[in-house]
Amino acid sequence: MTKGGVDDVVFAEGYGPDGAALLVTGQGTDEILRQALHLAIRQVIRRHGGRTGADNSVAYLFHAVGVLRYAGTASLPERALDAGAEDLRRLDDGDIEVLTDPAELATVRAALARRGHQPRTAVVTRRAANRVTLDAAQGARLAALVTELRALEGVGQVYTNAEIPEQFLAQL
């Protein structure tokens, strides 16, 4: 298991106070500690007006994906696709995200490195299959919930399908 990786133990699933899906992962090898963390996560979600779910109630929404981030260059998109990338996204800052199957992340990274492209970041993460758009007030409630969840000892990652539009992010 790696910190924040998709092989981490799923501790809890549920929904935030405004319907955004939550998937909370972390590490834990001791069954008693895992159970205690699971209970603590569920209490935090409920305290913030959310509701917890059964196993796989939201996990199916989140797919493992390899993400490499590069400085945008003219040659990168074609080279990335030739190297086995599944998709590309040009970001607002000019960088390019190269999306891969998690099992192909190292292969795509190595192929691009041989062509002179070094990634800024390379991670395996989870991405939501669909998104829920929140306004500023909803985003603030979700941010408070996620902050408290991340503060719990043993929590690795908190994934959500929430999307907060730029005009509302400045208000948070």
N, C-alpha and C positions, 0 to 999 in steps of 0.2 A: 504494500500500500504506500502511496506517496501523498504527501500533504497536498490537498486540493485536487488530487487526480481522480479520474473516474473510477478507480478501483477502491476508493474509500468506502467505508460502511455508510449506508443510508440510514440515518437516525430517525428522521421524521419527514412526513409529507403533509401538506395541507394548503390552506388558502389564507392570504392576508385579509385585513379588514375590508378591503374593497375588491376582493375576488381574484387577486393575482396569485398564481400558483407558487408554492414554495417547496423546495427540495433542500434539505439540510443534511450535509455529509460531514464526516470527520473520521477520526481514527479511534480505535479502542479494541484491545484484545481481551480485556477482562469483562466477562459477561455482566457482572454486577455494576461496573462502571458504565458500560453501554446502556444498561437499563436505567440507571440514574440520569445519564445525559438525555436519553430519550424522554424521560418524564420532565426534566427541566425544560427542554425545547418545547414540548407540548404546553407547558404552563406559560411560557413566554408568548407563544402564539395566541393562546386564549386570552391572556391579559391584555393584548393589543387588539382584541376584537376579532381575531381570526378564528378559523376552525381547523382542527387537525383531521387528517384522513388516514385511511387504512393503507397498508402496503400497496404500492403501485397505483394509488389513486391519482397521483400527478407525475410519478416517475416516467411514465410512458411518454409524457410531453417533452422530455429532455433527452436529446440525443448526444452521444459522445462525438466530439469532432476535434481534429487537430487544427490548431490555428498558428500560423506563422505570420509575423508582421514585418514588412520590409519597407524601406524607403522606396517611393514610387519611381520607377525608371521605365523607359519605353520598352526595353527588352524583357522585363520581368514577366508580364502576363503570358506571353507565348512560351517562354522557357518554363514557367511554373506548370502550365498545362501539359507540356511535353514531358515534364518530370513526374506527372501523375497526380497533380492537384485536381480536386473535384470541382472547385469553384474559386472565384476571385471576387473581392470587393474593394473598390477604391474608396478610401475614407476621406472625410472632409479636410483633413490636414495634408492630403496628398500621398500618405502612405497607402500601401496595398496589403490587404489581408489575404493570405493564401489558405484555403480551407482544404483539409485532407481527411481521409479515413484515419482514425487514430493509429492503426497499425502501419500506415504508410508515412507518418510524420517524419521519422528519421530518414527514410529513403528520399523523400522529396527535399528535405533540408540538405542532405548531402549532395544531391544532384544539383541543386541551386548553388551550393557553396563551390562546387567544382566550376561553375560558370561565373563566379565572382560575386555572388549575392549572399550577404551575411544577414540573418534575421535580427531584428531588434528584440523580438521575443519569439518563443516557441513553446506552446503549451497544449496539453490535451485538456479540454474542458467540456462542459455540457451547454448546449444551446437549446432554447425552447423552439418547438415546432410551430407554435403560434404565439402571438403577443397580445397583451392587454394594455391599452393606453390609459394612463392615469393623469389626472390634473395635478396642480400644485399641492392642494390639501391632501389628496390621496397619496401623492408621492411622499409627502412629509410623514404621513402615518406609516407608510411602508418603510421609509428610511429609518424611523425610530425602531421599528420591529427588527429589521435586519441588523441594525447596530447592536441591539441587545442580544440577538442570537449569536452574532460573531464574537461577542465578549465572553460567551460561555466556554469554559475550559473543555477542550476536546473537539470543538466545532472546527471543521476545516473550511468548508465553503457553504455559502447560502446562495442557491440559484433561484431565480425568479423569472417569470415570463412578462414582468411589468416593463413597460416602456414609458418614459416620461419625456414629453416633447421639450425641445430646447427652451422655448419661451417660459416653461414652468421651472426648469432646472435652476434658473437664476434666482427664483423665489425661495428655494430650499436653503 
